[in-house]
Amino acid sequence: MMMNTKIISFCNQKGGVGKTSTTGLVAYNLSKLGYKTLVIDFDPQANMTSLLLKTKSQNSNEIEVINNTLMNAIKNDENLLDIVINIKKNLYLIPNAVDFSLYSRYLENNFDNKKKKVSFLSKVLKRDLVGHFDFIFIDVPPTLSLQNDTAYFACDDIVIVLQTQQHSLDGAEDLIDYIQDTIIDEFNSTVVVIGVLPVLSKRGAAVDSVILNKAKKSWGDDVFKANIRLMERVKRMDITGIKDDPHDVWDQRTLNRYKAVANELIEKVKSEE
């Protein structure tokens, strides 16, 4: 089901809203739908690496050994395709480790102007990975930094993950402004903020409805019709890996929420072409 590779990041400015879990679960569902999907862990805390390696270990008796890190491959100018790990059918991972905290220093030491620093990752992804996958997700930490600038610049599309709280709404507006003013206007990236994905705190909460209505007023149809909630089952998957027991109603109910997001993301991506 190959299409033109789309590089996407789910991002926000605040941790604790399940951004990594969302990226992993949307990628997992895209792989089940037949799309060849790669996730790049772009955070030295390596939470995505942990989540997907635990997912892989459920279906294998072998312990996955990471022989090379993203930072090491970058330093040695290796082809990133060589460090890709197959998690399951159609789902792949580029793992990360704590040494990635040196990435910004590497950029500062090797490039003499900001445009070269910010565009570095885009050139590497086009050289090594574009054309091999339908979707590439870059899982970034919730910060504004040179590290993330390179990821945003490399993306075709960005989805803002919005927890339904007022300060998160303000933060989402600031992040969208930053991407427009810095990544697009200053560095001429072609990235598009393709949508805003609401994360609800709990079923039927009044504040969720208020913030959701404000978001729709600001961004209209860019707000995903599908939404997700902070669910205990998702928190458990951070410990166990992504569970997909066909006989477990809670597994399937959880995965179906993210499948709805995946399907809507496909629609939004196709509408750009």
C-alpha positions as CSV (number, residue, x, y, z in Angstrom):
1,M,0.0,0.0,0.0
2,M,2.9,2.3,-0.7
3,M,2.1,6.0,-1.2
4,N,4.4,9.0,-1.0
5,T,6.1,9.0,2.3
6,K,4.6,11.3,4.9
7,I,6.7,12.5,7.8
8,I,4.6,13.5,10.8
9,S,5.0,14.5,14.4
10,F,2.5,14.6,17.2
11,C,3.7,17.4,19.4
12,N,2.9,19.8,22.3
13,Q,4.7,21.9,24.8
14,K,3.7,20.0,27.9
15,G,4.5,16.5,29.0
16,G,2.1,14.1,30.5
17,V,-0.6,14.1,27.9
18,G,0.2,10.7,26.4
19,K,1.9,12.1,23.2
20,T,4.3,9.2,23.0
21,S,1.5,6.6,23.6
22,T,-0.6,8.4,21.0
23,T,2.2,8.3,18.4
24,G,2.8,4.6,19.2
25,L,-0.8,3.6,19.1
26,V,-1.6,5.5,15.9
27,A,1.4,4.0,14.2
28,Y,0.4,0.5,15.4
29,N,-3.1,0.9,13.9
30,L,-1.7,2.3,10.6
31,S,0.5,-0.8,10.4
32,K,-2.6,-3.0,11.0
33,L,-4.3,-1.1,8.2
34,G,-1.5,-2.2,5.8
35,Y,0.6,1.0,5.9
36,K,4.4,0.5,6.2
37,T,5.1,2.7,9.3
38,L,8.3,3.8,10.9
39,V,8.6,5.5,14.3
40,I,11.8,7.5,15.0
41,D,12.4,7.9,18.8
42,F,13.8,11.5,18.9
43,D,13.9,11.8,22.7
44,P,16.9,10.7,24.8
45,Q,14.6,9.4,27.5
46,A,13.7,6.7,24.9
47,N,10.1,6.1,26.1
48,M,9.0,5.2,22.6
49,T,11.9,2.7,22.3
50,S,10.8,1.1,25.5
51,L,7.1,0.9,24.4
52,L,7.7,-0.6,21.1
53,L,10.5,-3.1,22.2
54,K,8.0,-4.3,24.9
55,T,5.4,-4.7,22.1
56,K,7.8,-6.7,20.0
57,S,8.8,-9.0,23.0
58,Q,5.2,-10.1,23.4
59,N,5.5,-12.0,20.1
60,S,9.1,-13.2,20.4
61,N,11.1,-15.2,22.8
62,E,14.2,-13.3,21.7
63,I,15.5,-10.3,23.7
64,E,16.1,-7.4,21.3
65,V,19.6,-6.0,21.6
66,I,20.2,-2.5,20.3
67,N,23.5,-2.6,18.6
68,N,23.5,1.0,17.4
69,T,21.9,4.2,18.5
70,L,20.4,7.0,16.5
71,M,23.2,9.4,17.8
72,N,25.9,7.0,16.9
73,A,24.5,6.5,13.4
74,I,24.4,10.3,12.9
75,K,27.9,10.8,14.1
76,N,29.3,8.1,11.9
77,D,27.2,9.2,8.9
78,E,25.6,5.7,8.7
79,N,22.5,5.0,6.7
80,L,19.6,5.1,9.1
81,L,17.9,2.2,7.3
82,D,20.6,0.0,8.8
83,I,19.5,0.6,12.4
84,V,15.7,0.1,11.8
85,I,14.2,-2.6,14.0
86,N,11.1,-4.6,12.8
87,I,8.5,-4.6,15.6
88,K,5.7,-6.4,13.8
89,K,4.3,-6.7,10.4
90,N,4.5,-3.1,8.8
91,L,5.7,-1.5,12.0
92,Y,9.3,-0.4,12.5
93,L,11.4,1.6,15.0
94,I,14.6,3.6,15.0
95,P,15.6,3.4,18.7
96,N,17.1,6.0,20.8
97,A,19.2,6.2,24.0
98,V,20.6,8.7,26.5
99,D,23.5,9.6,24.2
100,F,21.0,11.6,22.0
101,S,21.3,14.4,24.5
102,L,24.5,15.2,22.5
103,Y,22.6,15.8,19.3
104,S,22.2,19.6,19.6
105,R,25.9,19.9,20.5
106,Y,26.7,17.8,17.4
107,L,24.7,20.3,15.2
108,E,26.4,23.3,16.8
109,N,29.9,21.8,16.3
110,N,29.4,20.7,12.7
111,F,27.4,23.5,11.0
112,D,28.2,27.1,10.8
113,N,24.8,28.6,10.2
114,K,21.3,28.0,11.7
115,K,19.6,27.0,8.4
116,K,22.1,24.2,7.9
117,K,21.6,23.0,11.5
118,V,17.8,23.1,11.3
119,S,17.7,21.4,7.8
120,F,20.2,18.6,8.7
121,L,17.6,16.0,9.7
122,S,15.4,16.6,6.7
123,K,18.4,15.9,4.4
124,V,19.3,12.6,6.2
125,L,15.7,11.4,6.2
126,K,15.3,12.1,2.4
127,R,18.6,10.4,1.7
128,D,18.0,7.2,3.9
129,L,14.3,6.7,4.6
130,V,11.9,8.5,2.3
131,G,10.4,6.1,-0.2
132,H,10.9,3.0,2.0
133,F,7.8,3.7,4.3
134,D,4.3,5.1,3.9
135,F,4.5,7.0,7.2
136,I,7.4,8.1,9.3
137,F,6.6,9.5,12.8
138,I,9.1,11.5,14.7
139,D,8.4,11.3,18.5
140,V,9.8,14.5,20.0
141,P,10.1,15.6,23.6
142,P,7.7,18.5,24.7
143,T,10.3,21.3,24.4
144,L,11.2,24.2,22.1
145,S,14.8,23.5,21.1
146,L,17.1,23.2,18.2
147,Q,16.7,19.4,18.4
148,N,12.9,19.8,17.9
149,D,13.4,22.5,15.2
150,T,15.2,19.9,13.1
151,A,12.3,17.5,13.5
152,Y,9.6,20.0,12.8
153,F,11.5,21.2,9.7
154,A,11.8,17.6,8.4
155,C,8.0,17.0,8.8
156,D,5.4,17.2,6.1
157,D,2.7,17.5,8.7
158,I,2.3,18.2,12.4
159,V,-0.5,17.3,14.7
160,I,-0.9,19.4,17.9
161,V,-1.9,17.2,20.8
162,L,-4.3,19.3,23.0
163,Q,-5.2,18.4,26.5
164,T,-8.6,20.0,27.2
165,Q,-7.3,22.5,29.8
166,Q,-7.0,26.3,29.4
167,H,-3.2,26.4,29.8
168,S,-2.9,23.7,27.2
169,L,-5.1,25.6,24.8
170,D,-2.8,28.7,25.3
171,G,0.3,26.5,24.8
172,A,-1.1,25.0,21.6
173,E,-1.7,28.5,20.2
174,D,1.9,29.5,21.1
175,L,3.3,26.3,19.5
176,I,1.4,26.9,16.3
177,D,2.6,30.5,16.2
178,Y,6.2,29.3,16.8
179,I,6.0,26.8,14.0
180,Q,4.6,29.4,11.6
181,D,7.0,32.2,12.6
182,T,10.2,30.2,13.0
183,I,10.0,26.9,11.1
184,I,7.9,28.1,8.2
185,D,8.6,31.8,7.8
186,E,12.2,32.0,9.0
187,F,13.5,28.7,7.5
188,N,11.1,28.2,4.6
189,S,9.9,24.8,5.7
190,T,6.9,23.4,3.8
191,V,5.5,21.8,7.0
192,V,1.7,22.1,7.6
193,V,-0.1,21.9,10.9
194,I,-2.6,19.4,9.7
195,G,-4.8,19.2,12.8
196,V,-5.4,19.5,16.5
197,L,-6.1,16.2,18.4
198,P,-8.0,16.7,21.7
199,V,-7.1,14.6,24.7
200,L,-10.1,14.5,27.1
201,S,-9.5,14.2,30.8
202,K,-12.6,12.0,31.6
203,R,-16.0,11.1,30.2
204,G,-18.5,14.0,30.3
205,A,-16.3,16.5,32.1
206,A,-17.7,20.1,31.7
207,V,-14.2,21.6,31.2
208,D,-13.5,19.3,28.3
209,S,-16.6,20.6,26.5
210,V,-15.7,24.2,27.1
211,I,-12.1,23.8,25.9
212,L,-13.2,21.6,23.0
213,N,-15.6,24.3,21.8
214,K,-12.9,27.0,22.1
215,A,-10.6,24.8,20.0
216,K,-13.3,24.4,17.4
217,K,-13.9,28.1,17.3
218,S,-10.2,28.7,16.8
219,W,-9.4,26.0,14.3
220,G,-12.7,24.7,12.9
221,D,-12.4,21.5,10.8
222,D,-8.7,21.2,11.7
223,V,-9.8,19.8,15.1
224,F,-10.0,16.0,14.9
225,K,-13.5,14.6,15.1
226,A,-11.9,11.6,16.8
227,N,-10.6,12.2,20.3
228,I,-8.8,10.2,22.9
229,R,-9.0,10.1,26.7
230,L,-6.4,9.6,29.4
231,M,-7.1,5.9,29.9
232,E,-5.7,3.5,32.5
233,R,-5.3,0.9,29.8
234,V,-3.0,3.1,27.9
235,K,-0.9,3.8,31.0
236,R,-0.7,0.0,31.5
237,M,0.6,-0.4,27.9
238,D,3.5,1.9,28.8
239,I,4.6,-0.9,31.1
240,T,3.5,-4.0,29.1
241,G,3.9,-2.8,25.5
242,I,0.9,-2.4,23.2
243,K,-1.6,-5.2,23.9
244,D,-4.0,-6.4,21.2
245,D,-5.8,-9.3,22.7
246,P,-8.9,-9.9,20.4
247,H,-10.7,-11.4,23.4
248,D,-10.0,-8.5,25.7
249,V,-12.8,-5.9,25.3
250,W,-10.7,-3.1,27.0
251,D,-7.8,-3.7,24.7
252,Q,-10.0,-3.5,21.6
253,R,-12.0,-0.5,22.9
254,T,-8.7,1.3,23.5
255,L,-7.2,0.4,20.2
256,N,-10.4,1.4,18.4
257,R,-10.1,4.9,19.7
258,Y,-6.7,5.2,18.1
259,K,-7.8,3.5,15.0
260,A,-10.3,6.3,14.5
261,V,-7.5,8.8,14.9
262,A,-5.4,6.8,12.4
263,N,-8.3,6.7,9.8
264,E,-8.9,10.5,10.2
265,L,-5.2,11.2,9.8
266,I,-5.2,9.2,6.5
267,E,-8.1,11.3,5.3
268,K,-6.3,14.6,6.2
269,V,-3.1,13.4,4.5
270,K,-4.9,12.3,1.4
271,S,-6.8,15.6,1.2
272,E,-3.4,17.4,0.8
273,E,-2.4,15.4,-2.3
